[in-house]
Amino acid sequence: MLLLAWYVEDGKLLGPHPKDPYKRIDCHASSREICIEVDGTVVARSTNNVFLYETGLRVRYYVQPTAILDQSMLLESNTSTACPYKGQASYYHLKVGNRVIDDAIWYYKYPTPESAPVQNRLCFYNEKVDVFVNGVKEEK
């Protein structure tokens, strides 16, 4: 038997798995400076951020779209994923010089209520770009 969706009573849950009652997310506004670089080129800089903490995962840093220094670096992606904690994510590829990093950025147009503070903010994959928090480089 193939399971195609998860339900709680009559409500279909988002994502490929049900929520774990021992996991949670917390969103906190932060003025710490976030700087995103690719091969030494600054892509984004922000002091108006939301830090999203999710049980068992690394902190993710969400910045305003205006933090991107050159909007032409953002290329629409057809990728879409779903998370029962945050909602349905859309993606951008990131073009820096001749290099294109696939699905380097994600965002939520319509997040779940608990992740509403990240609505329409951009989050960069720490694993694909260099992320600095107050000048300190995060591990990939």
VOBA-1610 file (N, C-alpha, C; in pm, whole numbers, padded with zeros to 5 digits, always signed):
BEGIN
Met+00084-00118+00000Met+00000+00000+00000Met+00089+00124+00000Leu+00060+00216-00088Leu+00137+00339-00101Leu+00062+00451-00029Leu+00131+00517+00066Leu+00072+00627+00139Leu+00100+00757+00065Leu-00003+00827+00021Leu+00014+00948-00059Leu+00002+01077+00022Ala-00059+01071+00138Ala-00076+01193+00218Ala-00101+01156+00364Trp-00078+01255+00452Trp-00105+01238+00594Trp-00224+01326+00632Tyr-00310+01275+00722Tyr-00427+01350+00765Tyr-00437+01350+00916Val-00489+01459+00970Val-00534+01465+01109Val-00683+01492+01099Glu-00763+01395+01140Glu-00907+01398+01115Glu-00929+01418+00966Asp-00999+01524+00924Asp-01026+01545+00782Asp-00927+01642+00718Gly-00832+01693+00794Gly-00738+01791+00742Gly-00611+01728+00688Lys-00579+01756+00563Lys-00457+01705+00502Lys-00339+01787+00552Leu-00233+01719+00595Leu-00113+01785+00643Leu-00019+01814+00527Leu+00061+01919+00541Leu+00163+01953+00442Leu+00284+01863+00459Gly+00352+01836+00350Gly+00480+01768+00358Gly+00472+01618+00350Pro+00590+01557+00344Pro+00599+01412+00325Pro+00588+01331+00454His+00568+01398+00567His+00559+01328+00695His+00471+01408+00791Pro+00412+01343+00891Pro+00331+01416+00989Pro+00422+01494+01084Lys+00362+01588+01157Lys+00438+01662+01257Lys+00476+01569+01372Asp+00596+01592+01423Asp+00645+01519+01539Asp+00611+01604+01662Pro+00539+01550+01760Pro+00500+01631+01876Pro+00619+01677+01961Tyr+00738+01623+01935Tyr+00856+01662+02012Tyr+00945+01761+01935Lys+00896+01807+01820Lys+00969+01907+01743Lys+00888+02036+01741Arg+00962+02148+01726Arg+00895+02276+01717Arg+00983+02373+01640Ile+00923+02483+01601Ile+00999+02591+01540Ile+00974+02718+01619Asp+01073+02803+01622Asp+01064+02934+01685Asp+01126+03035+01590Cys+01058+03148+01573Cys+01108+03256+01488Cys+01138+03377+01575His+01256+03434+01557His+01296+03550+01637His+01357+03657+01549Ala+01311+03780+01566Ala+01369+03893+01493Ala+01510+03916+01545Ser+01600+03954+01455Ser+01738+03980+01495Ser+01798+04092+01410Ser+01874+04179+01477Ser+01945+04286+01406Ser+02092+04249+01385Arg+02131+04126+01423Arg+02269+04084+01393Arg+02287+04086+01242Glu+02406+04126+01198Glu+02428+04137+01054Glu+02447+04000+00990Ile+02370+03976+00885Ile+02385+03857+00801Ile+02446+03903+00669Cys+02553+03838+00630Cys+02619+03867+00503Cys+02633+03736+00428Ile+02591+03737+00302Ile+02597+03619+00217Ile+02700+03644+00108Glu+02793+03551+00092Glu+02896+03563-00012Glu+02903+03435-00095Val+02942+03454-00220Val+02972+03342-00310Val+03107+03373-00374Asp+03203+03288-00349Asp+03338+03306-00404Asp+03392+03446-00377Gly+03367+03497-00258Gly+03416+03628-00219Gly+03332+03746-00263Thr+03228+03723-00341Thr+03137+03829-00386Thr+03020+03840-00289Val+02997+03959-00236Val+02883+03980-00145Val+02755+03979-00227Val+02663+03893-00188Val+02535+03876-00256Val+02424+03948-00181Ala+02428+03941-00048Ala+02324+04003+00035Ala+02386+04047+00167Arg+02325+04153+00222Arg+02367+04204+00353Arg+02241+04258+00422Ser+02224+04220+00550Ser+02102+04259+00619Ser+02121+04268+00770Thr+02051+04363+00831Thr+02041+04370+00977Thr+01893+04366+01020Asn+01807+04327+00926Asn+01664+04314+00952Asn+01626+04170+00919Asn+01645+04080+01016Asn+01637+03937+00989Asn+01540+03866+01082Val+01505+03745+01041Val+01433+03653+01128Val+01517+03526+01134Phe+01551+03485+01256Phe+01623+03360+01276Phe+01519+03253+01309Leu+01524+03143+01234Leu+01429+03035+01256Leu+01503+02917+01318Tyr+01457+02878+01435Tyr+01514+02765+01508Tyr+01415+02649+01497Glu+01467+02534+01451Glu+01384+02415+01438Glu+01455+02300+01508Thr+01383+02230+01592Thr+01440+02122+01670Thr+01523+02028+01583Gly+01650+02009+01622Gly+01737+01914+01555Gly+01803+01966+01429Leu+01773+02088+01388Leu+01831+02143+01266Leu+01909+02270+01297Arg+01995+02312+01204Arg+02072+02434+01223Arg+01980+02556+01212Val+02023+02664+01270Val+01949+02790+01260Val+01950+02833+01114Arg+01837+02883+01069Arg+01827+02938+00933Arg+01799+03087+00946Tyr+01861+03164+00855Tyr+01855+03310+00860Tyr+01773+03359+00742Tyr+01664+03427+00770Tyr+01575+03479+00668Tyr+01592+03630+00657Val+01617+03677+00534Val+01641+03819+00509Val+01531+03873+00418Gln+01514+04005+00419Gln+01420+04070+00328Gln+01473+04058+00185Pro+01386+04051+00085Pro+01433+04048-00054Pro+01520+04168-00090Thr+01498+04281-00024Thr+01579+04401-00051Thr+01723+04387-00003Ala+01754+04282+00072Ala+01891+04258+00117Ala+01980+04210+00002Ile+01920+04161-00105Ile+01995+04116-00222Ile+02052+04240-00291Leu+02182+04244-00311Leu+02246+04363-00367Leu+02217+04382-00516Asp+02189+04273-00588Asp+02159+04281-00732Asp+02049+04179-00761Gln+01927+04228-00780Gln+01812+04140-00801Gln+01826+04052-00925Ser+01911+04092-01020Ser+01928+04010-01141Ser+02000+03878-01111Met+02055+03865-00989Met+02120+03738-00950Met+02018+03629-00919Leu+01891+03668-00898Leu+01787+03571-00865Leu+01721+03518-00992Leu+01722+03388-01008Leu+01659+03323-01122Leu+01550+03231-01070Glu+01429+03246-01122Glu+01317+03162-01077Glu+01350+03014-01095Ser+01306+02935-01001Ser+01320+02789-01007Ser+01181+02727-01007Asn+01168+02613-01069Asn+01041+02539-01066Asn+01030+02449-00944Thr+01134+02444-00863Thr+01134+02357-00746Thr+01035+02406-00642Ser+00967+02311-00581Ser+00874+02340-00472Ser+00882+02224-00374Thr+00888+02256-00245Thr+00887+02152-00142Thr+00784+02189-00037Ala+00748+02093+00045Ala+00650+02118+00151Ala+00704+02068+00284Cys+00678+02146+00387Cys+00718+02112+00523Cys+00596+02128+00613Pro+00564+02028+00695Pro+00447+02042+00781Pro+00462+02152+00887Tyr+00585+02196+00913Tyr+00609+02298+01015Tyr+00611+02439+00958Lys+00652+02452+00830Lys+00671+02587+00774Lys+00582+02616+00654Gly+00539+02517+00580Gly+00452+02539+00465Gly+00517+02497+00335Gln+00466+02550+00224Gln+00515+02518+00091Gln+00621+02620+00050Ala+00739+02571+00016Ala+00851+02659-00021Ala+00867+02668-00171Ser+00902+02788-00216Ser+00943+02812-00355Ser+01092+02845-00353Tyr+01157+02838-00470Tyr+01303+02851-00475Tyr+01349+02947-00583Tyr+01471+02997-00562Tyr+01546+03071-00663Tyr+01680+03002-00684His+01727+03007-00809His+01866+02977-00837His+01941+03108-00815Leu+02068+03100-00786Leu+02149+03219-00762Leu+02260+03226-00867Lys+02263+03337-00943Lys+02364+03354-01047Lys+02464+03460-01002Val+02588+03418-00984Val+02696+03508-00944Val+02806+03495-01049Gly+02823+03600-01129Gly+02917+03591-01241Gly+02867+03486-01338Asn+02953+03393-01375Asn+02915+03284-01466Asn+02865+03160-01392Arg+02864+03166-01261Arg+02825+03050-01181Arg+02678+03057-01143Val+02606+02948-01163Val+02466+02937-01120Val+02458+02829-01014Ile+02404+02865-00899Ile+02386+02768-00789Ile+02238+02733-00785Asp+02207+02609-00820Asp+02067+02566-00826Asp+02002+02566-00688Asp+01881+02620-00686Asp+01798+02618-00565Asp+01874+02662-00440Ala+01947+02769-00451Ala+02030+02820-00341Ala+01948+02895-00236Ile+01828+02939-00274Ile+01746+03023-00187Ile+01604+02969-00187Trp+01541+02970-00071Trp+01399+02935-00065Trp+01323+03041+00012Tyr+01191+03039-00007Tyr+01103+03134+00062Tyr+00962+03076+00070Tyr+00884+03130+00162Tyr+00747+03085+00183Tyr+00650+03199+00154Lys+00568+03184+00050Lys+00465+03285+00022Lys+00354+03277+00126Tyr+00316+03155+00161Tyr+00205+03132+00254Tyr+00250+03033+00362Pro+00327+03081+00459Pro+00377+02990+00563Pro+00267+02948+00660Thr+00298+02847+00738Thr+00207+02806+00846Thr+00202+02918+00950Pro+00102+02920+01035Pro+00092+03028+01135Pro+00215+03042+01224Glu+00275+02930+01264Glu+00390+02938+01354Glu+00516+02993+01286Ser+00520+02989+01153Ser+00635+03044+01082Ser+00600+03171+01004Ala+00489+03234+01038Ala+00445+03356+00969Ala+00552+03465+00962Pro+00639+03481+01063Pro+00740+03587+01053Pro+00837+03573+00936Val+00847+03456+00874Val+00940+03441+00761Val+00871+03459+00626Gln+00745+03495+00626Gln+00671+03510+00501Gln+00742+03603+00404Asn+00764+03554+00283Asn+00828+03627+00173Asn+00972+03667+00199Arg+01032+03620+00305Arg+01175+03644+00330Arg+01256+03535+00262Leu+01380+03564+00231Leu+01466+03470+00160Leu+01563+03403+00256Cys+01583+03274+00236Cys+01677+03199+00316Cys+01775+03129+00224Phe+01902+03146+00252Phe+02008+03086+00170Phe+02052+02954+00232Tyr+02076+02854+00148Tyr+02132+02729+00197Tyr+02275+02755+00245Asn+02297+02740+00374Asn+02431+02755+00430Asn+02530+02660+00361Glu+02478+02548+00315Glu+02562+02446+00253Glu+02608+02485+00112Lys+02544+02585+00051Lys+02573+02622-00087Lys+02642+02758-00102Val+02634+02842+00001Val+02694+02976-00002Val+02770+02997+00128Asp+02844+03107+00137Asp+02910+03142+00263Asp+02820+03239+00339Val+02787+03202+00462Val+02701+03284+00548Val+02784+03335+00664Phe+02780+03466+00685Phe+02850+03529+00797Phe+02747+03591+00889Val+02761+03565+01018Val+02674+03626+01120Val+02763+03714+01205Asn+02738+03845+01199Asn+02823+03944+01268Asn+02971+03922+01236Gly+02999+03893+01109Gly+03137+03879+01064Gly+03199+03742+01085Val+03128+03651+01150Val+03180+03516+01175Val+03118+03419+01076Lys+03206+03350+01002Lys+03158+03257+00899Lys+03098+03132+00962Glu+02978+03097+00916Glu+02911+02976+00960Glu+02974+02854+00893Glu+02968+02741+00959Glu+03013+02616+00898Glu+02914+02574+00790Lys+02967+02507+00688Lys+02879+02456+00582Lys+02825+02322+00618
//
